Amino acid sequence: MEPARVSDLEIEIITLQSDLELKSKANHPEFWALVVLEKFLLLKEVYQRLRSHFGSTYMCESGFSTIKILKSKYRSRLTDSHLNDCMRMAVTNYTPEISKLAEGLQSQHSH
């Protein structure tokens, strides 16, 4: 960050610390939604960048944990394609409607 922006950011921090109304809401879960964008533009920008960074880090770490579980010593012969399919199933939010899928199938009759 360039020096002029750093000093502007420092001024915003001091202004935020001295704002009694915001100070009273400091523990509010949606604190940054309460901050007036025009008054604390640089602070909100820094907050949004930090927040997005940790969200993407969580997703990455979660993916590595899933791979570690899928590709254990008992399943060491997984192909890349199969591992990719397992990862998709592990991280998706999709829930198939089994009853609808089963309705379209015809059961085999014994002779």
Gaussian input, Z-matrix of N, CA and C with variables (Angstrom, degrees):
# hf/3-21g

backbone

0 1
 N
 C     1     B1
 C     2     B2     1     A1
 N     3     B3     2     A2     1     D1
 C     4     B4     3     A3     2     D2
 C     5     B5     4     A4     3     D3
 N     6     B6     5     A5     4     D4
 C     7     B7     6     A6     5     D5
 C     8     B8     7     A7     6     D6
 N     9     B9     8     A8     7     D7
 C    10    B10     9     A9     8     D8
 C    11    B11    10    A10     9     D9
 N    12    B12    11    A11    10    D10
 C    13    B13    12    A12    11    D11
 C    14    B14    13    A13    12    D12
 N    15    B15    14    A14    13    D13
 C    16    B16    15    A15    14    D14
 C    17    B17    16    A16    15    D15
 N    18    B18    17    A17    16    D16
 C    19    B19    18    A18    17    D17
 C    20    B20    19    A19    18    D18
 N    21    B21    20    A20    19    D19
 C    22    B22    21    A21    20    D20
 C    23    B23    22    A22    21    D21
 N    24    B24    23    A23    22    D22
 C    25    B25    24    A24    23    D23
 C    26    B26    25    A25    24    D24
 N    27    B27    26    A26    25    D25
 C    28    B28    27    A27    26    D26
 C    29    B29    28    A28    27    D27
 N    30    B30    29    A29    28    D28
 C    31    B31    30    A30    29    D29
 C    32    B32    31    A31    30    D30
 N    33    B33    32    A32    31    D31
 C    34    B34    33    A33    32    D32
 C    35    B35    34    A34    33    D33
 N    36    B36    35    A35    34    D34
 C    37    B37    36    A36    35    D35
 C    38    B38    37    A37    36    D36
 N    39    B39    38    A38    37    D37
 C    40    B40    39    A39    38    D38
 C    41    B41    40    A40    39    D39
 N    42    B42    41    A41    40    D40
 C    43    B43    42    A42    41    D41
 C    44    B44    43    A43    42    D42
 N    45    B45    44    A44    43    D43
 C    46    B46    45    A45    44    D44
 C    47    B47    46    A46    45    D45
 N    48    B48    47    A47    46    D46
 C    49    B49    48    A48    47    D47
 C    50    B50    49    A49    48    D48
 N    51    B51    50    A50    49    D49
 C    52    B52    51    A51    50    D50
 C    53    B53    52    A52    51    D51
 N    54    B54    53    A53    52    D52
 C    55    B55    54    A54    53    D53
 C    56    B56    55    A55    54    D54
 N    57    B57    56    A56    55    D55
 C    58    B58    57    A57    56    D56
 C    59    B59    58    A58    57    D57
 N    60    B60    59    A59    58    D58
 C    61    B61    60    A60    59    D59
 C    62    B62    61    A61    60    D60
 N    63    B63    62    A62    61    D61
 C    64    B64    63    A63    62    D62
 C    65    B65    64    A64    63    D63
 N    66    B66    65    A65    64    D64
 C    67    B67    66    A66    65    D65
 C    68    B68    67    A67    66    D66
 N    69    B69    68    A68    67    D67
 C    70    B70    69    A69    68    D68
 C    71    B71    70    A70    69    D69
 N    72    B72    71    A71    70    D70
 C    73    B73    72    A72    71    D71
 C    74    B74    73    A73    72    D72
 N    75    B75    74    A74    73    D73
 C    76    B76    75    A75    74    D74
 C    77    B77    76    A76    75    D75
 N    78    B78    77    A77    76    D76
 C    79    B79    78    A78    77    D77
 C    80    B80    79    A79    78    D78
 N    81    B81    80    A80    79    D79
 C    82    B82    81    A81    80    D80
 C    83    B83    82    A82    81    D81
 N    84    B84    83    A83    82    D82
 C    85    B85    84    A84    83    D83
 C    86    B86    85    A85    84    D84
 N    87    B87    86    A86    85    D85
 C    88    B88    87    A87    86    D86
 C    89    B89    88    A88    87    D87
 N    90    B90    89    A89    88    D88
 C    91    B91    90    A90    89    D89
 C    92    B92    91    A91    90    D90
 N    93    B93    92    A92    91    D91
 C    94    B94    93    A93    92    D92
 C    95    B95    94    A94    93    D93
 N    96    B96    95    A95    94    D94
 C    97    B97    96    A96    95    D95
 C    98    B98    97    A97    96    D96
 N    99    B99    98    A98    97    D97
 C   100   B100    99    A99    98    D98
 C   101   B101   100   A100    99    D99
 N   102   B102   101   A101   100   D100
 C   103   B103   102   A102   101   D101
 C   104   B104   103   A103   102   D102
 N   105   B105   104   A104   103   D103
 C   106   B106   105   A105   104   D104
 C   107   B107   106   A106   105   D105
 N   108   B108   107   A107   106   D106
 C   109   B109   108   A108   107   D107
 C   110   B110   109   A109   108   D108
 N   111   B111   110   A110   109   D109
 C   112   B112   111   A111   110   D110
 C   113   B113   112   A112   111   D111
 N   114   B114   113   A113   112   D112
 C   115   B115   114   A114   113   D113
 C   116   B116   115   A115   114   D114
 N   117   B117   116   A116   115   D115
 C   118   B118   117   A117   116   D116
 C   119   B119   118   A118   117   D117
 N   120   B120   119   A119   118   D118
 C   121   B121   120   A120   119   D119
 C   122   B122   121   A121   120   D120
 N   123   B123   122   A122   121   D121
 C   124   B124   123   A123   122   D122
 C   125   B125   124   A124   123   D123
 N   126   B126   125   A125   124   D124
 C   127   B127   126   A126   125   D125
 C   128   B128   127   A127   126   D126
 N   129   B129   128   A128   127   D127
 C   130   B130   129   A129   128   D128
 C   131   B131   130   A130   129   D129
 N   132   B132   131   A131   130   D130
 C   133   B133   132   A132   131   D131
 C   134   B134   133   A133   132   D132
 N   135   B135   134   A134   133   D133
 C   136   B136   135   A135   134   D134
 C   137   B137   136   A136   135   D135
 N   138   B138   137   A137   136   D136
 C   139   B139   138   A138   137   D137
 C   140   B140   139   A139   138   D138
 N   141   B141   140   A140   139   D139
 C   142   B142   141   A141   140   D140
 C   143   B143   142   A142   141   D141
 N   144   B144   143   A143   142   D142
 C   145   B145   144   A144   143   D143
 C   146   B146   145   A145   144   D144
 N   147   B147   146   A146   145   D145
 C   148   B148   147   A147   146   D146
 C   149   B149   148   A148   147   D147
 N   150   B150   149   A149   148   D148
 C   151   B151   150   A150   149   D149
 C   152   B152   151   A151   150   D150
 N   153   B153   152   A152   151   D151
 C   154   B154   153   A153   152   D152
 C   155   B155   154   A154   153   D153
 N   156   B156   155   A155   154   D154
 C   157   B157   156   A156   155   D155
 C   158   B158   157   A157   156   D156
 N   159   B159   158   A158   157   D157
 C   160   B160   159   A159   158   D158
 C   161   B161   160   A160   159   D159
 N   162   B162   161   A161   160   D160
 C   163   B163   162   A162   161   D161
 C   164   B164   163   A163   162   D162
 N   165   B165   164   A164   163   D163
 C   166   B166   165   A165   164   D164
 C   167   B167   166   A166   165   D165
 N   168   B168   167   A167   166   D166
 C   169   B169   168   A168   167   D167
 C   170   B170   169   A169   168   D168
 N   171   B171   170   A170   169   D169
 C   172   B172   171   A171   170   D170
 C   173   B173   172   A172   171   D171
 N   174   B174   173   A173   172   D172
 C   175   B175   174   A174   173   D173
 C   176   B176   175   A175   174   D174
 N   177   B177   176   A176   175   D175
 C   178   B178   177   A177   176   D176
 C   179   B179   178   A178   177   D177
 N   180   B180   179   A179   178   D178
 C   181   B181   180   A180   179   D179
 C   182   B182   181   A181   180   D180
 N   183   B183   182   A182   181   D181
 C   184   B184   183   A183   182   D182
 C   185   B185   184   A184   183   D183
 N   186   B186   185   A185   184   D184
 C   187   B187   186   A186   185   D185
 C   188   B188   187   A187   186   D186
 N   189   B189   188   A188   187   D187
 C   190   B190   189   A189   188   D188
 C   191   B191   190   A190   189   D189
 N   192   B192   191   A191   190   D190
 C   193   B193   192   A192   191   D191
 C   194   B194   193   A193   192   D192
 N   195   B195   194   A194   193   D193
 C   196   B196   195   A195   194   D194
 C   197   B197   196   A196   195   D195
 N   198   B198   197   A197   196   D196
 C   199   B199   198   A198   197   D197
 C   200   B200   199   A199   198   D198
 N   201   B201   200   A200   199   D199
 C   202   B202   201   A201   200   D200
 C   203   B203   202   A202   201   D201
 N   204   B204   203   A203   202   D202
 C   205   B205   204   A204   203   D203
 C   206   B206   205   A205   204   D204
 N   207   B207   206   A206   205   D205
 C   208   B208   207   A207   206   D206
 C   209   B209   208   A208   207   D207
 N   210   B210   209   A209   208   D208
 C   211   B211   210   A210   209   D209
 C   212   B212   211   A211   210   D210
 N   213   B213   212   A212   211   D211
 C   214   B214   213   A213   212   D212
 C   215   B215   214   A214   213   D213
 N   216   B216   215   A215   214   D214
 C   217   B217   216   A216   215   D215
 C   218   B218   217   A217   216   D216
 N   219   B219   218   A218   217   D217
 C   220   B220   219   A219   218   D218
 C   221   B221   220   A220   219   D219
 N   222   B222   221   A221   220   D220
 C   223   B223   222   A222   221   D221
 C   224   B224   223   A223   222   D222
 N   225   B225   224   A224   223   D223
 C   226   B226   225   A225   224   D224
 C   227   B227   226   A226   225   D225
 N   228   B228   227   A227   226   D226
 C   229   B229   228   A228   227   D227
 C   230   B230   229   A229   228   D228
 N   231   B231   230   A230   229   D229
 C   232   B232   231   A231   230   D230
 C   233   B233   232   A232   231   D231
 N   234   B234   233   A233   232   D232
 C   235   B235   234   A234   233   D233
 C   236   B236   235   A235   234   D234
 N   237   B237   236   A236   235   D235
 C   238   B238   237   A237   236   D236
 C   239   B239   238   A238   237   D237
 N   240   B240   239   A239   238   D238
 C   241   B241   240   A240   239   D239
 C   242   B242   241   A241   240   D240
 N   243   B243   242   A242   241   D241
 C   244   B244   243   A243   242   D242
 C   245   B245   244   A244   243   D243
 N   246   B246   245   A245   244   D244
 C   247   B247   246   A246   245   D245
 C   248   B248   247   A247   246   D246
 N   249   B249   248   A248   247   D247
 C   250   B250   249   A249   248   D248
 C   251   B251   250   A250   249   D249
 N   252   B252   251   A251   250   D250
 C   253   B253   252   A252   251   D251
 C   254   B254   253   A253   252   D252
 N   255   B255   254   A254   253   D253
 C   256   B256   255   A255   254   D254
 C   257   B257   256   A256   255   D255
 N   258   B258   257   A257   256   D256
 C   259   B259   258   A258   257   D257
 C   260   B260   259   A259   258   D258
 N   261   B261   260   A260   259   D259
 C   262   B262   261   A261   260   D260
 C   263   B263   262   A262   261   D261
 N   264   B264   263   A263   262   D262
 C   265   B265   264   A264   263   D263
 C   266   B266   265   A265   264   D264
 N   267   B267   266   A266   265   D265
 C   268   B268   267   A267   266   D266
 C   269   B269   268   A268   267   D267
 N   270   B270   269   A269   268   D268
 C   271   B271   270   A270   269   D269
 C   272   B272   271   A271   270   D270
 N   273   B273   272   A272   271   D271
 C   274   B274   273   A273   272   D272
 C   275   B275   274   A274   273   D273
 N   276   B276   275   A275   274   D274
 C   277   B277   276   A276   275   D275
 C   278   B278   277   A277   276   D276
 N   279   B279   278   A278   277   D277
 C   280   B280   279   A279   278   D278
 C   281   B281   280   A280   279   D279
 N   282   B282   281   A281   280   D280
 C   283   B283   282   A282   281   D281
 C   284   B284   283   A283   282   D282
 N   285   B285   284   A284   283   D283
 C   286   B286   285   A285   284   D284
 C   287   B287   286   A286   285   D285
 N   288   B288   287   A287   286   D286
 C   289   B289   288   A288   287   D287
 C   290   B290   289   A289   288   D288
 N   291   B291   290   A290   289   D289
 C   292   B292   291   A291   290   D290
 C   293   B293   292   A292   291   D291
 N   294   B294   293   A293   292   D292
 C   295   B295   294   A294   293   D293
 C   296   B296   295   A295   294   D294
 N   297   B297   296   A296   295   D295
 C   298   B298   297   A297   296   D296
 C   299   B299   298   A298   297   D297
 N   300   B300   299   A299   298   D298
 C   301   B301   300   A300   299   D299
 C   302   B302   301   A301   300   D300
 N   303   B303   302   A302   301   D301
 C   304   B304   303   A303   302   D302
 C   305   B305   304   A304   303   D303
 N   306   B306   305   A305   304   D304
 C   307   B307   306   A306   305   D305
 C   308   B308   307   A307   306   D306
 N   309   B309   308   A308   307   D307
 C   310   B310   309   A309   308   D308
 C   311   B311   310   A310   309   D309
 N   312   B312   311   A311   310   D310
 C   313   B313   312   A312   311   D311
 C   314   B314   313   A313   312   D312
 N   315   B315   314   A314   313   D313
 C   316   B316   315   A315   314   D314
 C   317   B317   316   A316   315   D315
 N   318   B318   317   A317   316   D316
 C   319   B319   318   A318   317   D317
 C   320   B320   319   A319   318   D318
 N   321   B321   320   A320   319   D319
 C   322   B322   321   A321   320   D320
 C   323   B323   322   A322   321   D321
 N   324   B324   323   A323   322   D322
 C   325   B325   324   A324   323   D323
 C   326   B326   325   A325   324   D324
 N   327   B327   326   A326   325   D325
 C   328   B328   327   A327   326   D326
 C   329   B329   328   A328   327   D327
 N   330   B330   329   A329   328   D328
 C   331   B331   330   A330   329   D329
 C   332   B332   331   A331   330   D330

   B1=1.4496
   B2=1.5322
   B3=1.3154
   B4=1.4671
   B5=1.5293
   B6=1.3345
   B7=1.4757
   B8=1.5352
   B9=1.3277
   B10=1.4716
   B11=1.5197
   B12=1.3384
   B13=1.4711
   B14=1.5305
   B15=1.3376
   B16=1.4646
   B17=1.5269
   B18=1.3145
   B19=1.4706
   B20=1.5309
   B21=1.3395
   B22=1.4711
   B23=1.5312
   B24=1.3164
   B25=1.4637
   B26=1.5279
   B27=1.3184
   B28=1.4684
   B29=1.5228
   B30=1.3150
   B31=1.4736
   B32=1.5257
   B33=1.3285
   B34=1.4657
   B35=1.5280
   B36=1.3165
   B37=1.4718
   B38=1.5264
   B39=1.3182
   B40=1.4726
   B41=1.5295
   B42=1.3337
   B43=1.4622
   B44=1.5325
   B45=1.3208
   B46=1.4701
   B47=1.5261
   B48=1.3268
   B49=1.4659
   B50=1.5248
   B51=1.3140
   B52=1.4672
   B53=1.5301
   B54=1.3283
   B55=1.4648
   B56=1.5325
   B57=1.3274
   B58=1.4659
   B59=1.5265
   B60=1.3198
   B61=1.4693
   B62=1.5256
   B63=1.3405
   B64=1.4634
   B65=1.5223
   B66=1.3129
   B67=1.4616
   B68=1.5332
   B69=1.3348
   B70=1.4637
   B71=1.5307
   B72=1.3301
   B73=1.4723
   B74=1.5238
   B75=1.3114
   B76=1.4647
   B77=1.5268
   B78=1.3266
   B79=1.4673
   B80=1.5236
   B81=1.3023
   B82=1.4676
   B83=1.5318
   B84=1.3504
   B85=1.4711
   B86=1.5339
   B87=1.3184
   B88=1.4636
   B89=1.5253
   B90=1.3149
   B91=1.4637
   B92=1.5234
   B93=1.3322
   B94=1.4654
   B95=1.5241
   B96=1.3254
   B97=1.4626
   B98=1.5274
   B99=1.3298
   B100=1.4634
   B101=1.5327
   B102=1.3245
   B103=1.4646
   B104=1.5280
   B105=1.3256
   B106=1.4638
   B107=1.5251
   B108=1.3213
   B109=1.4658
   B110=1.5228
   B111=1.3197
   B112=1.4589
   B113=1.5250
   B114=1.3055
   B115=1.4595
   B116=1.5295
   B117=1.3237
   B118=1.4668
   B119=1.5297
   B120=1.2952
   B121=1.4597
   B122=1.5337
   B123=1.3244
   B124=1.4662
   B125=1.5245
   B126=1.3182
   B127=1.4713
   B128=1.5243
   B129=1.3233
   B130=1.4649
   B131=1.5247
   B132=1.3222
   B133=1.4698
   B134=1.5302
   B135=1.3206
   B136=1.4676
   B137=1.5291
   B138=1.3239
   B139=1.4657
   B140=1.5277
   B141=1.3271
   B142=1.4632
   B143=1.5271
   B144=1.3117
   B145=1.4652
   B146=1.5274
   B147=1.3185
   B148=1.4666
   B149=1.5155
   B150=1.3059
   B151=1.4661
   B152=1.5250
   B153=1.3192
   B154=1.4637
   B155=1.5270
   B156=1.3027
   B157=1.4641
   B158=1.5244
   B159=1.3144
   B160=1.4620
   B161=1.5145
   B162=1.3168
   B163=1.4592
   B164=1.5072
   B165=1.3292
   B166=1.4591
   B167=1.5295
   B168=1.3249
   B169=1.4614
   B170=1.5247
   B171=1.3301
   B172=1.4655
   B173=1.5249
   B174=1.3338
   B175=1.4674
   B176=1.5246
   B177=1.3101
   B178=1.4664
   B179=1.5321
   B180=1.3206
   B181=1.4647
   B182=1.5302
   B183=1.3124
   B184=1.4613
   B185=1.5309
   B186=1.3272
   B187=1.4620
   B188=1.5179
   B189=1.3331
   B190=1.4683
   B191=1.5305
   B192=1.3230
   B193=1.4684
   B194=1.5239
   B195=1.3185
   B196=1.4608
   B197=1.5234
   B198=1.3262
   B199=1.4733
   B200=1.5206
   B201=1.3252
   B202=1.4643
   B203=1.5348
   B204=1.3167
   B205=1.4705
   B206=1.5306
   B207=1.3336
   B208=1.4644
   B209=1.5236
   B210=1.3206
   B211=1.4595
   B212=1.5243
   B213=1.3055
   B214=1.4613
   B215=1.5323
   B216=1.3246
   B217=1.4663
   B218=1.5326
   B219=1.3263
   B220=1.4596
   B221=1.5293
   B222=1.3226
   B223=1.4660
   B224=1.5232
   B225=1.2952
   B226=1.4615
   B227=1.5291
   B228=1.3138
   B229=1.4613
   B230=1.5311
   B231=1.3121
   B232=1.4618
   B233=1.5237
   B234=1.3160
   B235=1.4661
   B236=1.5244
   B237=1.3258
   B238=1.4560
   B239=1.5249
   B240=1.3245
   B241=1.4614
   B242=1.5348
   B243=1.3272
   B244=1.4609
   B245=1.5339
   B246=1.3196
   B247=1.4665
   B248=1.5273
   B249=1.3334
   B250=1.4572
   B251=1.5340
   B252=1.3315
   B253=1.4649
   B254=1.5277
   B255=1.3322
   B256=1.4726
   B257=1.5310
   B258=1.3331
   B259=1.4715
   B260=1.5237
   B261=1.3312
   B262=1.4691
   B263=1.5310
   B264=1.3125
   B265=1.4676
   B266=1.5236
   B267=1.3157
   B268=1.4662
   B269=1.5230
   B270=1.3202
   B271=1.4620
   B272=1.5291
   B273=1.3174
   B274=1.4614
   B275=1.5276
   B276=1.3155
   B277=1.4725
   B278=1.5196
   B279=1.3204
   B280=1.4579
   B281=1.5233
   B282=1.3267
   B283=1.4639
   B284=1.5242
   B285=1.3280
   B286=1.4648
   B287=1.5281
   B288=1.3192
   B289=1.4693
   B290=1.5259
   B291=1.3111
   B292=1.4628
   B293=1.5265
   B294=1.3311
   B295=1.4684
   B296=1.5326
   B297=1.3257
   B298=1.4708
   B299=1.5233
   B300=1.3242
   B301=1.4612
   B302=1.5264
   B303=1.3181
   B304=1.4685
   B305=1.5226
   B306=1.3263
   B307=1.4660
   B308=1.5220
   B309=1.3022
   B310=1.4575
   B311=1.5208
   B312=1.3221
   B313=1.4587
   B314=1.5225
   B315=1.3175
   B316=1.4491
   B317=1.5191
   B318=1.3123
   B319=1.4611
   B320=1.5300
   B321=1.3326
   B322=1.4603
   B323=1.5199
   B324=1.3010
   B325=1.4653
   B326=1.5129
   B327=1.3186
   B328=1.4605
   B329=1.5101
   B330=1.2891
   B331=1.4715
   B332=1.4684
   A1=107.88
   A2=115.94
   A3=120.03
   A4=111.11
   A5=117.91
   A6=122.49
   A7=114.64
   A8=117.97
   A9=120.43
   A10=110.37
   A11=116.31
   A12=120.47
   A13=110.66
   A14=116.90
   A15=120.41
   A16=109.96
   A17=117.07
   A18=119.12
   A19=110.71
   A20=117.45
   A21=119.95
   A22=110.52
   A23=115.94
   A24=120.51
   A25=110.45
   A26=117.10
   A27=120.92
   A28=110.43
   A29=117.31
   A30=121.15
   A31=110.29
   A32=117.05
   A33=119.87
   A34=110.46
   A35=117.81
   A36=120.97
   A37=110.30
   A38=116.95
   A39=121.04
   A40=110.12
   A41=116.49
   A42=120.84
   A43=110.31
   A44=116.41
   A45=120.50
   A46=110.61
   A47=116.74
   A48=120.61
   A49=112.14
   A50=116.83
   A51=119.24
   A52=113.39
   A53=117.92
   A54=122.36
   A55=109.11
   A56=117.13
   A57=121.91
   A58=112.49
   A59=117.23
   A60=120.45
   A61=110.57
   A62=117.12
   A63=119.96
   A64=111.90
   A65=116.89
   A66=121.32
   A67=110.42
   A68=115.99
   A69=120.20
   A70=111.96
   A71=117.33
   A72=121.72
   A73=112.03
   A74=117.47
   A75=121.87
   A76=113.42
   A77=118.27
   A78=121.04
   A79=113.01
   A80=117.10
   A81=122.10
   A82=108.59
   A83=118.31
   A84=120.15
   A85=113.85
   A86=117.28
   A87=121.39
   A88=110.38
   A89=116.52
   A90=121.86
   A91=112.51
   A92=117.52
   A93=120.08
   A94=112.41
   A95=117.98
   A96=120.22
   A97=110.23
   A98=116.85
   A99=121.87
   A100=112.68
   A101=116.68
   A102=121.08
   A103=109.31
   A104=116.75
   A105=122.29
   A106=108.96
   A107=115.66
   A108=121.39
   A109=112.74
   A110=117.50
   A111=120.69
   A112=112.17
   A113=116.93
   A114=121.28
   A115=112.26
   A116=117.74
   A117=122.74
   A118=110.63
   A119=116.94
   A120=122.82
   A121=112.56
   A122=117.71
   A123=120.85
   A124=112.23
   A125=116.85
   A126=120.40
   A127=111.38
   A128=116.73
   A129=119.38
   A130=110.80
   A131=116.30
   A132=120.34
   A133=110.27
   A134=116.56
   A135=121.00
   A136=109.99
   A137=117.24
   A138=121.48
   A139=111.03
   A140=117.23
   A141=120.47
   A142=111.45
   A143=117.02
   A144=119.59
   A145=111.28
   A146=116.58
   A147=119.98
   A148=111.64
   A149=116.64
   A150=120.95
   A151=111.08
   A152=117.76
   A153=120.41
   A154=111.01
   A155=117.59
   A156=121.14
   A157=110.86
   A158=117.61
   A159=120.26
   A160=111.67
   A161=117.62
   A162=120.04
   A163=111.60
   A164=117.68
   A165=120.55
   A166=110.72
   A167=117.78
   A168=120.94
   A169=110.13
   A170=116.31
   A171=120.56
   A172=110.54
   A173=116.37
   A174=120.11
   A175=110.29
   A176=116.83
   A177=121.78
   A178=110.43
   A179=116.78
   A180=121.01
   A181=110.70
   A182=116.62
   A183=121.22
   A184=110.62
   A185=116.20
   A186=120.63
   A187=112.03
   A188=116.99
   A189=119.94
   A190=111.55
   A191=116.67
   A192=119.82
   A193=110.57
   A194=116.29
   A195=120.64
   A196=110.64
   A197=117.09
   A198=120.39
   A199=110.09
   A200=116.90
   A201=120.72
   A202=110.50
   A203=116.61
   A204=120.60
   A205=110.17
   A206=116.57
   A207=120.56
   A208=112.73
   A209=116.03
   A210=120.47
   A211=110.04
   A212=115.31
   A213=121.27
   A214=109.18
   A215=116.26
   A216=119.39
   A217=111.43
   A218=117.03
   A219=120.87
   A220=111.99
   A221=116.66
   A222=120.80
   A223=109.55
   A224=117.15
   A225=121.63
   A226=113.12
   A227=118.04
   A228=120.48
   A229=112.40
   A230=117.56
   A231=120.42
   A232=110.22
   A233=115.83
   A234=118.84
   A235=108.10
   A236=116.87
   A237=120.25
   A238=111.09
   A239=116.11
   A240=120.62
   A241=110.74
   A242=116.31
   A243=120.22
   A244=110.96
   A245=116.44
   A246=120.60
   A247=109.96
   A248=116.82
   A249=121.55
   A250=110.70
   A251=117.07
   A252=121.16
   A253=111.34
   A254=116.72
   A255=120.78
   A256=111.28
   A257=116.26
   A258=120.51
   A259=110.83
   A260=116.42
   A261=120.01
   A262=110.44
   A263=116.33
   A264=120.09
   A265=111.21
   A266=117.40
   A267=121.32
   A268=112.55
   A269=118.37
   A270=120.16
   A271=114.38
   A272=118.04
   A273=120.32
   A274=112.01
   A275=115.70
   A276=121.61
   A277=110.83
   A278=117.07
   A279=122.14
   A280=110.63
   A281=115.76
   A282=121.74
   A283=107.80
   A284=118.13
   A285=119.48
   A286=111.27
   A287=115.57
   A288=120.99
   A289=106.91
   A290=115.89
   A291=122.93
   A292=111.85
   A293=117.29
   A294=119.60
   A295=111.23
   A296=118.05
   A297=120.75
   A298=110.94
   A299=116.17
   A300=119.67
   A301=111.05
   A302=116.51
   A303=120.86
   A304=111.76
   A305=117.94
   A306=120.79
   A307=111.84
   A308=116.91
   A309=121.25
   A310=114.18
   A311=117.88
   A312=120.91
   A313=111.10
   A314=114.61
   A315=119.51
   A316=107.75
   A317=116.76
   A318=119.00
   A319=109.77
   A320=116.29
   A321=121.19
   A322=109.17
   A323=115.30
   A324=120.34
   A325=108.56
   A326=117.25
   A327=119.53
   A328=108.96
   A329=117.48
   A330=122.27
   A331=112.06
   D1=135.73
   D2=-178.64
   D3=-70.29
   D4=153.70
   D5=-175.10
   D6=-54.94
   D7=-38.80
   D8=-179.75
   D9=-64.03
   D10=-40.75
   D11=179.43
   D12=-69.65
   D13=-34.74
   D14=178.33
   D15=-63.35
   D16=-44.56
   D17=179.99
   D18=-67.48
   D19=-36.32
   D20=175.72
   D21=-64.64
   D22=-38.93
   D23=178.16
   D24=-65.15
   D25=-41.21
   D26=177.89
   D27=-61.46
   D28=-40.68
   D29=177.50
   D30=-63.49
   D31=-41.53
   D32=178.12
   D33=-62.92
   D34=-40.61
   D35=179.33
   D36=-62.64
   D37=-44.95
   D38=179.32
   D39=-63.24
   D40=-41.83
   D41=179.07
   D42=-63.98
   D43=-41.94
   D44=178.84
   D45=-63.22
   D46=-43.36
   D47=-179.23
   D48=-64.32
   D49=-27.94
   D50=-178.17
   D51=-94.57
   D52=-3.22
   D53=179.21
   D54=-79.10
   D55=105.56
   D56=-174.93
   D57=-64.95
   D58=-37.19
   D59=-179.56
   D60=-63.89
   D61=-46.45
   D62=178.61
   D63=-69.94
   D64=-33.55
   D65=178.38
   D66=-60.01
   D67=-37.60
   D68=-179.95
   D69=-69.64
   D70=-19.11
   D71=-179.11
   D72=-108.54
   D73=17.27
   D74=-174.27
   D75=-59.78
   D76=-29.92
   D77=-178.58
   D78=-93.65
   D79=5.08
   D80=179.07
   D81=-66.37
   D82=134.36
   D83=-177.72
   D84=-61.09
   D85=-28.64
   D86=179.29
   D87=-108.75
   D88=42.87
   D89=-175.72
   D90=-53.19
   D91=-47.46
   D92=-175.10
   D93=-69.18
   D94=-20.03
   D95=174.61
   D96=-72.21
   D97=-23.77
   D98=-179.82
   D99=-83.30
   D100=-17.60
   D101=-176.93
   D102=-75.16
   D103=130.09
   D104=-179.81
   D105=-70.26
   D106=120.91
   D107=-175.35
   D108=-58.40
   D109=-42.79
   D110=-176.40
   D111=-66.94
   D112=-29.18
   D113=-176.83
   D114=-82.49
   D115=-32.77
   D116=-175.35
   D117=-129.92
   D118=52.43
   D119=-175.31
   D120=-59.37
   D121=-48.02
   D122=-178.49
   D123=-68.27
   D124=-39.68
   D125=178.84
   D126=-63.46
   D127=-42.39
   D128=178.84
   D129=-65.42
   D130=-36.25
   D131=178.26
   D132=-63.60
   D133=-45.42
   D134=178.26
   D135=-62.81
   D136=-43.77
   D137=179.01
   D138=-59.70
   D139=-46.14
   D140=-178.27
   D141=-65.11
   D142=-38.00
   D143=177.57
   D144=-65.76
   D145=-44.17
   D146=178.62
   D147=-64.09
   D148=-42.72
   D149=-178.72
   D150=-63.10
   D151=-43.81
   D152=-179.79
   D153=-68.09
   D154=-32.87
   D155=179.12
   D156=-62.95
   D157=-47.01
   D158=-177.75
   D159=-70.26
   D160=-32.20
   D161=176.65
   D162=-64.15
   D163=-43.84
   D164=-179.60
   D165=-71.34
   D166=-32.85
   D167=176.81
   D168=-63.96
   D169=-41.06
   D170=178.83
   D171=-60.54
   D172=-45.84
   D173=-178.97
   D174=-61.73
   D175=-41.27
   D176=-179.67
   D177=-64.53
   D178=-48.30
   D179=-179.84
   D180=-63.32
   D181=-38.43
   D182=177.96
   D183=-62.41
   D184=-40.90
   D185=178.16
   D186=-64.36
   D187=-42.78
   D188=177.98
   D189=-63.87
   D190=-37.93
   D191=177.76
   D192=-64.08
   D193=-40.17
   D194=179.01
   D195=-64.12
   D196=-43.56
   D197=178.19
   D198=-61.21
   D199=-41.18
   D200=-179.15
   D201=-61.66
   D202=-38.95
   D203=178.86
   D204=-70.16
   D205=-44.89
   D206=-177.66
   D207=-67.08
   D208=-41.32
   D209=-174.76
   D210=-104.00
   D211=67.25
   D212=179.61
   D213=-89.35
   D214=-178.57
   D215=179.70
   D216=-65.80
   D217=-20.86
   D218=179.75
   D219=-84.62
   D220=-14.91
   D221=-179.88
   D222=-128.49
   D223=44.00
   D224=-174.24
   D225=-76.73
   D226=-10.00
   D227=-176.72
   D228=-99.16
   D229=20.03
   D230=177.41
   D231=-65.58
   D232=136.20
   D233=173.67
   D234=-80.40
   D235=162.45
   D236=178.42
   D237=-59.99
   D238=-38.94
   D239=-179.86
   D240=-64.21
   D241=-45.08
   D242=-179.35
   D243=-67.49
   D244=-39.65
   D245=177.14
   D246=-62.09
   D247=-41.24
   D248=177.14
   D249=-59.63
   D250=-44.60
   D251=178.42
   D252=-63.33
   D253=-42.36
   D254=178.90
   D255=-64.51
   D256=-39.68
   D257=178.15
   D258=-63.02
   D259=-42.92
   D260=178.93
   D261=-59.61
   D262=-43.20
   D263=-180.00
   D264=-67.85
   D265=-35.04
   D266=-176.05
   D267=-73.36
   D268=-34.14
   D269=-173.51
   D270=-104.18
   D271=-2.41
   D272=-178.19
   D273=-78.89
   D274=152.79
   D275=174.46
   D276=-95.26
   D277=-3.48
   D278=-176.41
   D279=-68.58
   D280=133.24
   D281=174.68
   D282=-120.60
   D283=113.67
   D284=-178.04
   D285=-69.17
   D286=148.41
   D287=176.75
   D288=-92.39
   D289=90.66
   D290=-173.71
   D291=-59.09
   D292=-42.24
   D293=-177.69
   D294=-62.93
   D295=-39.94
   D296=177.83
   D297=-66.47
   D298=-40.23
   D299=178.73
   D300=-65.77
   D301=-39.02
   D302=-178.37
   D303=-69.90
   D304=-30.19
   D305=179.60
   D306=-61.21
   D307=-34.36
   D308=-177.74
   D309=-79.90
   D310=-9.17
   D311=-179.38
   D312=-91.58
   D313=146.42
   D314=176.83
   D315=-103.75
   D316=128.08
   D317=-177.46
   D318=-77.57
   D319=152.82
   D320=178.61
   D321=-82.65
   D322=135.80
   D323=177.19
   D324=-101.10
   D325=141.62
   D326=177.43
   D327=-78.20
   D328=152.53
   D329=-175.15
   D330=-81.53

